[in-house]
Amino acid sequence: MIQWAIADTGPLVAFLDRREKHHAWVTSQIHVLKSPILVCEPVLVETLFRLVHLPAAQDMLLSMLENGALKIAFQVADHVPQIRMLRKKYLDVPMSLADACLVRMSELFNKHSIFTLDSDFTVYRRYGREALPLIHPEQG
């Protein structure tokens, strides 16, 4: 089934680094996701950092932005109060800035699923109570 997606760091790294455990699964998912896949800048920063040993993969990530496969669809500055509330709610997890942005994006783009390898997204809730729709390897 073709889905709209919001990408977390893990799938982007796995897609661009063939040595990653979930590379094959992520690649198969990428082929059935509607384009563009939405991202936020904190996810891009994390991804570039995790690919520091692969400059060609870093360049490929930037190419994906340039050719429209990925789209920055969120400005942190526009959602600071909501991000602060989310981070306070999930202090025990703890929630990164990127994760808070993805949860907020899920509220704004409610037809999109979060494309992630991170199990923390099974704990997070959008609108304070609603489970997040996920594209995750443990879901099949």
N, C-alpha and C positions, 0 to 999 in steps of 0.2 A: 504494500500500500504506500502510495506517495504521500509524504508528510512535509509540512513546513517545520523548520528547525531553528533553534537558537543554540549556537555551539559553545561548549565549554572548552577549556584548555586541553584536556586529555585527548579527546578525539582529534583535534587539530594536530597535536604532537604525534599521535599514533598514525595518522594519515601521512604525515610528512617524513616520518622516520620508520623505515621498513623493519628495523630491529625491535620495535615496540611490540609487546605481547598482543595487543588488540589490532594490529595493523590490518589484517585481512578482514576482520569483522567491520572495522570502521570504513574501509574501502568499499565493502559491499553495501553499507548503509548510505554512503555518499552518493552512490549511483541511483538510489531511489528517493532521495530528498529533493524537494522543490528548491529551485534556485531563485534568489540568493539565500544562502544560509546567513542568518543574522548573528552579529557578534557585537561585543562592546570592547572599548579600548583596554580595560584591565585584562581581559582574556588575551588580547593580542600581545600585551606586554609580557604576561606569563608565558605564552607560547614562544615568543622570540627568545626569552630567557632560557627556557628548557631546551631550545634548539641551538644554543650558543655554539655547540661543537659541530654543527652542520650548517655552515653559511649558505649552501645551496638550498637547503630546506627553508631557511629564514627568507631567502629571496623568493622562493615559491609561495610562501604565505603572503608576502607583499604582492606578488603577481595575482594571487586569488582575489585580493582586494581591488587591484587595478582592473581586472577583467570582469568584475561583478559577480564572481562566484560567492564571495563573502561581502556582506554589507554592514558597515557600522551603523547601528540603528538605535543608539542610546548615548546620551550625554550625561555623565555622572553629575555635573553641576545642576542639572535640572531636577534631580531626584534625591538630593542630600537628606531631606527629612525622612523619606521612606527608607533610604539605605541605613540611616542611623537607627531607626526603629527595628529593622530586620537584624542588624548586627547586635543590638541589645537583646532582642528576643533569643538569639542563638549563641549567646556568650559561651555556653557550655560545649558547643560543637568544636571549635569556634568557627565563625563564618568569615571567609575572606571577603575583600572588597569585590572581587570578581564574582563570587557566589551570590553576594547580595544584589549585584547588578543583574545577574541572570534571573534571580527570583523576581525582581522588579520588572524585568523585561517580559517574563512570563505573564505578569499581570497586565501589561500593556499590549502584548501580542498573544492574546489568549487562545488563538488557533494554532500556535506554535508549540512544539514539544522541545524540552531541553535535551540536547544531544550531549551525553556525558558518560564518563567512566566512573564517576565519583558517587559512592553510596550515600554521601551526606544529603544528596538531593531527594532521597526517600524520606528524610526527616523534615526537611524544609517544607513550608506551606505557603501558598500564595493566598492573598486576601486574609491571611491569618489562620485559615482553617482548611483550605482546599489542597489536596495532594497535587503535586506538579505532574503534568504529563511528561513522561520521559521516553527517550530512546536510549536504552541502556543494555549492555550485553546480557545481563541476568534476566532480562524480560523476553528473551527468545531470540 
